Amino acid sequence: MRTLGPGDVVGEMAVLASPPDPLEPPEVAEGGLRTASVVATSPMRLIGLFKRDVWALDRREPFATQRLLAVLGERRAQGARRALSEQRGQYEQGGSPDSDPLAGSA
């Protein structure tokens, strides 16, 4: 769980992970599959963007989507670090050497 503030982005993975596909159901074609949920703890103003609009903007003005792409890369790196940390924790709690992602093969 994270706390977001002014200027933060949510939903970028669903929008940027793949281009829009007109053959997909509308909830996937327009936004993408959800991997996160958001709960507001205070009043906020939001901007909603459809996948097709973001990809069209990227084709016209690539610099405009650079921040979204940077956030996507950051989140993917965080997810990889979190998964590695969880695997290490399992290994330290008595897992087998085969379950250690950093163990070399003999």
C-alpha positions as CSV (number, residue, x, y, z in Angstrom):
1,M,0.0,0.0,0.0
2,R,1.2,3.5,-0.8
3,T,0.0,7.0,-0.3
4,L,-0.2,9.2,-3.4
5,G,0.0,12.9,-3.5
6,P,-0.4,15.8,-5.9
7,G,1.0,15.0,-9.4
8,D,1.2,11.2,-8.7
9,V,-0.1,8.7,-11.3
10,V,-2.1,5.5,-10.9
11,G,-3.2,3.2,-13.7
12,E,-0.2,3.7,-15.9
13,M,0.5,0.0,-16.2
14,A,-2.9,-0.8,-17.7
15,V,-2.6,2.1,-20.1
16,L,1.1,1.8,-21.2
17,A,1.8,-1.9,-21.0
18,S,0.4,-2.6,-24.4
19,P,-1.2,-0.6,-27.3
20,P,-5.0,-0.5,-27.6
21,D,-6.6,-3.6,-29.2
22,P,-10.0,-3.0,-30.8
23,L,-10.7,-6.8,-30.6
24,E,-10.5,-6.8,-26.8
25,P,-13.5,-6.2,-24.5
26,P,-14.1,-2.5,-23.9
27,E,-12.7,-2.6,-20.3
28,V,-9.4,-3.9,-21.6
29,A,-9.3,-2.1,-24.9
30,E,-10.0,1.3,-23.3
31,G,-8.1,1.0,-20.1
32,G,-6.4,-2.3,-19.6
33,L,-6.6,-4.9,-16.9
34,R,-6.5,-3.5,-13.4
35,T,-3.6,-4.3,-11.2
36,A,-4.3,-1.6,-8.5
37,S,-7.2,-0.1,-6.6
38,V,-7.4,3.4,-5.1
39,V,-9.2,4.7,-2.1
40,A,-9.4,8.5,-1.5
41,T,-8.8,9.7,2.0
42,S,-9.4,13.3,1.1
43,P,-11.1,15.3,-1.6
44,M,-9.2,15.2,-4.9
45,R,-9.4,16.2,-8.6
46,L,-8.5,13.5,-11.1
47,I,-7.9,13.4,-14.8
48,G,-9.0,10.2,-16.5
49,L,-7.3,9.1,-19.8
50,F,-8.3,6.3,-22.1
51,K,-5.6,4.0,-23.4
52,R,-6.3,5.0,-27.0
53,D,-5.9,8.7,-26.1
54,V,-2.5,8.2,-24.4
55,W,-1.2,6.2,-27.3
56,A,-2.4,8.7,-29.8
57,L,-0.7,11.5,-27.7
58,D,2.5,9.5,-27.6
59,R,2.5,9.3,-31.4
60,R,2.0,13.0,-31.8
61,E,4.0,14.4,-28.9
62,P,6.2,11.6,-27.4
63,F,7.7,14.0,-24.7
64,A,4.2,14.3,-23.2
65,T,4.1,10.6,-22.2
66,Q,7.7,10.5,-20.9
67,R,6.7,11.0,-17.3
68,L,4.1,8.2,-17.5
69,L,6.7,5.9,-19.0
70,A,9.2,6.8,-16.3
71,V,6.5,6.0,-13.6
72,L,5.8,2.7,-15.3
73,G,9.5,1.8,-15.3
74,E,9.8,2.8,-11.7
75,R,6.8,0.7,-10.6
76,R,8.1,-2.4,-12.5
77,A,11.4,-2.0,-10.8
78,Q,9.7,-1.7,-7.4
79,G,7.7,-4.8,-8.1
80,A,10.8,-6.8,-9.0
81,R,12.6,-5.6,-5.9
82,R,9.5,-6.5,-3.8
83,A,9.3,-10.0,-5.3
84,L,13.0,-10.6,-4.8
85,S,12.7,-9.5,-1.1
86,E,9.8,-11.9,-0.6
87,Q,11.7,-14.7,-2.1
88,R,14.7,-14.0,0.1
89,G,12.4,-13.9,3.2
90,Q,11.0,-17.3,2.3
91,Y,14.5,-18.7,1.9
92,E,15.6,-17.3,5.2
93,Q,12.5,-18.9,6.9
94,G,13.7,-22.4,5.9
95,G,13.2,-22.6,2.2
96,S,15.4,-24.8,0.1
97,P,18.4,-23.5,-1.8
98,D,16.5,-24.0,-5.0
99,S,14.1,-21.3,-3.9
100,D,16.8,-18.7,-3.5
101,P,16.8,-16.5,-6.6
102,L,20.5,-15.5,-5.9
103,A,21.8,-19.0,-5.4
104,G,24.2,-20.2,-8.1
105,S,23.7,-23.5,-9.8
106,A,26.3,-26.1,-9.0
